């Protein structure tokens, strides 16, 4: 079985993209991202900063899970950009 090879390039002077012998208009494959709400952004920043501080300074509970605090903050920001109204 032959594996599918993806070759993509933008045709000069057009808005078409060629992927696997098919042409797409550039607006068809654009990812739609949203700005996170201000409260979501602040929650993610606070959780991330707590994780960083927990790694540098001994804070009960936070220091034990510092990596996870930073990870949750980052995932929250990533989800907020992909999901509308978060």
N, C-alpha and C positions, 0 to 999 in steps of 0.2 A: 504494500500500500504506500503510495507516494504521499508524503506529508505536504500540507498546504503551505506555500511560501507567500508571505505577505511582502509586497513591494509597493511602497507608497512614494509618490512624488507630486509636487504641484506643477501643473502645466504652466509654462510661462505665458503671462498675459491673460490668463483666465482664472476663474474661481473654481475650477474643477480639480478634483483629486482622484488619482487613479489607484485603486486598491484591488488586487486580485482580479484583473481584467474587467473591472466595473468602474464606471465613473460616477462620482458623487459630487453634488454641489457642496461647497464648503460650509454652507449653513445647515446642511443635513447632519453633519457629524460633529458640530460644535457642542461642547459640554456647557450646560447652563449652570452657572454658579451663583449663589446668593450671598450677600453680605450677612454675617450673623447679627442678631439683635444685640444691642448694647449690653443688656443684662446678661446674655449668654456669653458674650465676649469677656465681661468682667469676671463672671464665675469661673470660666476656663483659666483666665490669667491668675486669679487668686489660688485656685487649686494647683496650678503649675508652680507658682512661686512658693507655696507651702511645701511642695515636694522638693524644690531646690533647697529651701531653708532647712528642711528636715534632713537632707543629706549633709549639710554643712554644720548644723547645730543640733544638739540633742533635744528633740521635742517629743514628748510622750506620744505614742501611737503614730504620729506622722513620720518620725525617723525610721520606724520599722517598715513602713510602706511608701517611702519617698519615691521610688521608681514608679509605683502604681499611681501616685498622685500626679506626677508629670505626665504619665501615659494617658490617664483619664482626661486631663486638661487638653492634651493634644487631640485626642479622639473627639472630644466635645467640640473643639473648634473645627475639625474636619467635617464632622456631621452637620454642623451649623452652616457650612458653606454648600453642602450638597442638598440638604433638606430645607425647603421653604418654610418660613415662619418658626424657625428654631433659634 
